[in-house]
Amino acid sequence: MVSVQENLISRRSIYRFENTPVQRDCLERAFEAARHAPCHKQTHPWRFYVLGKQARARIVDVVENLSREKSMRLGEIDVEKMVEKARSKILAPPRLIAVTTVRTIGDSVRDEEDYAATVCALHNMVLSLWDQGIGCQWSTGSITRDPAVYSMLEVQESEQRVIGFLKVGYPAVIPEREKKAMDGIRFYLD
Ligand SMILES: Cc1cc2nc3c(=O)[nH]c(=O)nc-3n(C[C@H](O)[C@H](O)[C@H](O)COP(=O)(O)O)c2cc1C
């Protein structure tokens, strides 16, 4: 186990995973970290849906349709190759988790604060997994807005918003990332 600071600094988004399964107790430890995230007014607006085989198969259908539509719109030559790539993005990670935030329609302040809180919870989870040697990639895009995804998760768009999918697994490769220098991000004002 490394220091908190080392854990924060060493974490990277992971795009290629080993086939090794991620056990449920590792996820449970991460959800425990997630549920201790800060939230204003004690709203606890985060929800996590761990997608099993059948749920993933349903998501793949949605992704396939989106990818085919997009490839045709962009005039891709090899549409099927693009579709296969999109399918593998959903099927390849050892675990796939949909993350939603509870909505408060008509209260934009609450909505924004709850989104911020859910991001904190999501990142608590990512960091807890990283501490266990497990990597994640947060994935957004049109899939988070497709009505078919909401109906697959059995959530109402008026009640919860899908903020992304977390792909989870043991890293096959840890990419390097250049980060913005300290001088460009922090300013001490007199
Ligand atoms: C709100 C948010 C959405 C993201 N969506 C995607 C995505 O759709 N696809 C992707 O490959 N990476 C996505 N990422 C990961 C970022 O690309 C990644 O965090 C960034 O490149 C910095 O790398 P690092 O996480 O290793 O520090 C997302 C990250 C955030 C915070």
The ligand as an SDF file (V2000), in Angstrom:
LIG
                    3D

 31 33  0  0  0  0  0  0  0  0999 V2000
  -15.5470   13.8530  -17.1900 C   0  0  0  0  0  0  0  0  0  0  0  0
  -14.5640   12.9270  -17.8580 C   0  0  0  0  0  0  0  0  0  0  0  0
  -14.9560   12.2460  -18.9960 C   0  0  0  0  0  0  0  0  0  0  0  0
  -14.0690   11.3950  -19.6490 C   0  0  0  0  0  0  0  0  0  0  0  0
  -14.5040   10.7170  -20.7640 N   0  0  0  0  0  0  0  0  0  0  0  0
  -13.6340    9.9360  -21.4200 C   0  0  0  0  0  0  0  0  0  0  0  0
  -14.0660    9.2340  -22.5870 C   0  0  0  0  0  0  0  0  0  0  0  0
  -15.2300    9.3040  -22.9950 O   0  0  0  0  0  0  0  0  0  0  0  0
  -13.1770    8.4760  -23.2470 N   0  0  0  0  0  0  0  0  0  0  0  0
  -11.8690    8.3750  -22.8130 C   0  0  0  0  0  0  0  0  0  0  0  0
  -11.0860    7.6860  -23.4610 O   0  0  0  0  0  0  0  0  0  0  0  0
  -11.4370    8.9840  -21.6910 N   0  0  0  0  0  0  0  0  0  0  0  0
  -12.2820    9.7710  -20.9880 C   0  0  0  0  0  0  0  0  0  0  0  0
  -11.8800   10.4070  -19.8340 N   0  0  0  0  0  0  0  0  0  0  0  0
  -10.5040   10.1800  -19.3260 C   0  0  0  0  0  0  0  0  0  0  0  0
   -9.5950   11.3410  -19.7000 C   0  0  0  0  0  0  0  0  0  0  0  0
   -9.3000   11.2830  -21.0670 O   0  0  0  0  0  0  0  0  0  0  0  0
   -8.3230   11.2540  -18.8560 C   0  0  0  0  0  0  0  0  0  0  0  0
   -8.6790   11.4720  -17.5020 O   0  0  0  0  0  0  0  0  0  0  0  0
   -7.3150   12.3020  -19.2780 C   0  0  0  0  0  0  0  0  0  0  0  0
   -6.7690   11.9650  -20.5230 O   0  0  0  0  0  0  0  0  0  0  0  0
   -6.1770   12.4510  -18.2730 C   0  0  0  0  0  0  0  0  0  0  0  0
   -5.4980   11.2470  -18.0620 O   0  0  0  0  0  0  0  0  0  0  0  0
   -5.3510   10.5930  -16.6240 P   0  0  0  0  0  0  0  0  0  0  0  0
   -6.7250   10.2250  -16.1440 O   0  0  0  0  0  0  0  0  0  0  0  0
   -4.4880    9.3870  -16.8320 O   0  0  0  0  0  0  0  0  0  0  0  0
   -4.6990   11.5890  -15.7110 O   0  0  0  0  0  0  0  0  0  0  0  0
  -12.7460   11.2390  -19.1550 C   0  0  0  0  0  0  0  0  0  0  0  0
  -12.3620   11.9400  -17.9810 C   0  0  0  0  0  0  0  0  0  0  0  0
  -13.2590   12.7580  -17.3400 C   0  0  0  0  0  0  0  0  0  0  0  0
  -12.8050   13.4840  -16.0930 C   0  0  0  0  0  0  0  0  0  0  0  0
  1  2  1  0
  2  3  1  0
  2 30  2  0
  3  4  2  0
  4  5  1  0
  4 28  1  0
  5  6  2  0
  6  7  1  0
  6 13  1  0
  7  8  2  0
  7  9  1  0
  9 10  1  0
 10 11  2  0
 10 12  1  0
 12 13  2  0
 13 14  1  0
 14 15  1  0
 14 28  1  0
 15 16  1  0
 16 17  1  0
 16 18  1  0
 18 19  1  0
 18 20  1  0
 20 21  1  0
 20 22  1  0
 22 23  1  0
 23 24  1  0
 24 25  2  0
 24 26  1  0
 24 27  1  0
 28 29  2  0
 29 30  1  0
 30 31  1  0
M  END
$$$$
